[in-house]
Amino acid sequence: MKAIDAHEGFVAIVCKGCDEIHYVSTGKKLPNGHGPWRFNGNYMLPTFQPSVNIHWAPVPERNKPERRCHFIVTNGTIHYCGDCTHALAGQTIELPEITKEMV
């Protein structure tokens, strides 16, 4: 599977750009006012709408810079938008497989 139910109202995918799991809210609005995202219900070839834009503010005291992962998931592929701060910005790849043990 390329997406998996993580917990109530969230679907998890593997992000190769950030080298971590991202959780997409499909059931409720987040505290920041975003979401929920529409999900086609297909865990083998997931599609989320609209794009997902994850932003981490800089943490100067921990020497962590600002980060952004902005992506579009369509039919099991992930397109990383050009404003991502990781090396896969502007690229489209197949979503990696994910298992329950990973979440």
ABEGO torsion letter per residue (X at the ends): XABBBABBGBBBBBBAAAGBBBBBBAABBBAAGBOBBBBAGBAABBBBOBBBBBBBBBBAAAGBBBBBBBBBBBGGBBBBBAABABAABGBBBBBBBBBAAAX
